[in-house]
Amino acid sequence: MFLLTVWFAMILIASVVPVAGVETDLPADKVVHFVMYGLTAILLFRFFERKTTLTRACYSSVAVAALYGAGMEVVQYFLPYRSFSAGDMAANTTGAFLACVLYVKGKKLWDSSQ
C-alpha cells in the first residue's frame, strides 16, 4: 500500500508541475502516459488480487487507473500552464488495460508452470 501511495503522489506531482516548453501531442508523450498508467494498473492489481478474483482485480485496477488518469487531466484543465488532453486519457486507459491483461496472462502462465 505504501508503494502504491507513493506512486500516486508521484503521478500527481508530475501532472501539476509546470513543464518546460509547449505541450505537444507527440507520440513520446503518449508513450509516457501509456507506460505510467500501465505500471499504475499493475501496482493496483497486486493490491486488489489479495482481496478478490484475478478477473475482478484486473477490472478494478484498470478502472481505478483510468479514473485517476481522467482526474489528472481534469486538474490540468484548470491549470494555466497545463492542458487537458483526451489523447492522454486514451493512452492512460489503453496502457492500464494492456499492462493488466498481459500481467494476468503472465501470472497464469507462471502459476501453471510451478
N, C-alpha and C positions, 0 to 999 in steps of 0.2 A: 504494500500500500504506500509506503514511503517513496519508493522509486516512481510509482505512478503519480503521486502528488507533485514530486519534483519535476517530472516530465511535463505535466500540465502547466506548472508555473513557468517552465522554460518556454513553452509554446506561447503562453500569454505574453511574456516579456518580448519574445521575438515578433509577436503580432502587433504590439503597440509602440515599439520604439521607432523613431524616425529612421528611414532608410536613405542612404546616400544615393543621389541621382533620382531619376524618374522611374516610377513603377512601369513595368512592361508586361506584355503577355508572351514573352519569350518562352520557349519550351523548357529552358533551365529552371525557370520559376515554378512551372507546373511539376517538374520532376522533384523539386524540393518539397512541394506540398504533398505529392504522391508518397514519397518516402517517409516524411514526418508523420503523416496520418496512418500510413501502413504500420509503422512502429507503434503508434498510439493504439491501434486496434490489437496488435499482438500483446502489448502490455495489459490492456483491458481484458483480453481473452484469458491471459494467465491468471488474472484476478477472478474473473467470473467462472472459470472452469471448475474451481473448487466448490462452487455453490450450486451448480446446475449441470445439465447435459451439455455435450460438446456443441450441438446444433444451437441450442438456446444461448450458450456463451458466445458463439460466433455472431449470431444475430444481435445480441445485446452490445457486443463490442463494436460492431460496425455502426449501429445506431448511435451509440454514445459518441464515438469518434466523429461521425458525420455531423451530429448536432453541435458538438463542441467547435468543429471547424466552421459551421454556419454561424455560430455565435461570435466567433472571432472575426468573421467577415462583416457581420453587423456592427461590431465595435469599430472596425476600421472605417466603416461608412461615416461615422461621426467624428473621426479624427481628421483634421485638416491636412495632415502630411501623409495619410494613407488613403487607400481607396477600396471600395467593395468590388469583389470580382466573382461572378458566377462561375467563371472558368476555374478559379482556385477552389471553389466549393466542389466542383465536379472532380477535380484532381484529388481533393481530400477524401471524398466518398469512394472514388474508384480505388485509390491506394489502400484505404481501410478494408474494403471488400476483398480485393485480390490478396492482400497480405494475410488476412484472416483465413480465407479459403485455402491458400497454399500452406499456411501454418498447420491447419487442422488436418489436411491431407498428409503432410509430412509426419505429424504426430501419430496418425493412424498407421502409417507405414512403419514408423519406428516401433510402435507398440506391438504390431503384429509380428515383427521380426525378433522380438525378445523372447 
